[in-house]
Amino acid sequence: MNFLFLTNYFPPEGFAGSIRAYNYAKHFPEFGFYPFIITSFPSKRFPKDNSLLEEIKEFKIFRVKNISPSLIPFKNIKKGGREFKRFLRPFFEKSLSVLNKEKIDFIFVTLPPFSLLKVAISLKLRKKIPLVCEIRDPADFESGKKFIKFIKNCENLIDLFIGSHEYVLKSFGIKGKVIYAGYYEFETKKHKGFNIIYTGSMRNASLSFKRFLKFTERIDYKLYLIGTEIKVNDKKVIKEGYIEYKNLKKYFEISDLFIIFRDKDMRNYIPLKFFEQAGSEVPFLAYFKEKSNFFNFLKKLNKGEGFMWGEEENMLLYIENVKNRKVRVSFFGKKWRDRVKEICEVINEEIFNRNYGKF
């Protein structure tokens, strides 16, 4: 079964949105789903991980020029402004070209950027084929707030919504299937000291990070920062910079605690890295400026605890308990391959009304 895979982010870009698309593309063919990938040329804003392309180098990937929607003032793109059309046109034209040349069974679009859904809907209406829409992030992020009404009004045009977690669909007030991200496979190894691991950007997180350092001065630990650049002068902090995806394992194997910071857009924030790191007995600590649904998520899954600014004494006690091996958490999740299998099964059942027993 061939399908058109629309994603603005794709390897060699090495960040969460690309990692998700990479794992999808890598495993879809195992279940009879063959993607024709329409994506943008790598952005200079993101680090490059060329190793991600090694396993998918034979895939049909079509790259187009684009203008990042985050760089376009929204007043210029309301109702199809000129800059907005310049962003969408390359995706639309290349997608339509592929649809006209190949036998495509359905369209799969992953958001954000939420504006990409306009391309997908236009293609669906023109070619009259099913449309599956996956939403990675809720409406609190990026341009999502501006597209809440648009997505809700398009609910009857989209054959299947897939949310990366429950709060995504709730943010837009739409119904669909929730399929979590897969986990990164690793096993913890014996090691010296107490290691805390932080991965990803410090965007909307730096204030909580600096506050954490201040309130944990009396605790002996090493905090590894992976994939972020931030000015900090603290002997406890080890800045590793960007690490290729395949090499993350050696850091995860010596982890005692995964930590996530957040200063803004906290309410429905549940990051991809949580699911990727959840397939182990390493606990999580979330330290946010305000309360988040992520805190409830951690408790529900028995994966750790969340603390707001002002709850530092409780946070310090939790860290000491983790350090003294008094905290036990559960494994959670499935491998990426099994998550992709879930998506294929849902598409077969919901769109094509069939269930392949071989899965």
Secondary structure, DSSP 8 states (H G I E B T S, - for coil): -EEEEE-S--TTB-SHHHHHHHHHHHHGGGGT-EEEEEEE---TTS-B-GGGGGGGTTSEEEEE----GGGS-HHHHTTS-HHHHHHHHHHHHHHHHHHHHS---EEEEEESSTTHHHHHHHHHHHHT--EEEEE-S-TTSTTGGGGHHHHHHTTTT-SEEEESSHHHHHHHT---EE----B--------SS-EEEEES--TTTHHHHHHHHHHTTTS--EEEEES-------TTEEEEE---GGGTHHHHTT-SEEEEEESSS-TT---HHHHHH-SSS--EEEEESS--HHHHHHHHTTSEEEEETT-HHHHHHHHHHHHTT---------BHHHHHHHHHHHHHHHTS----TT-
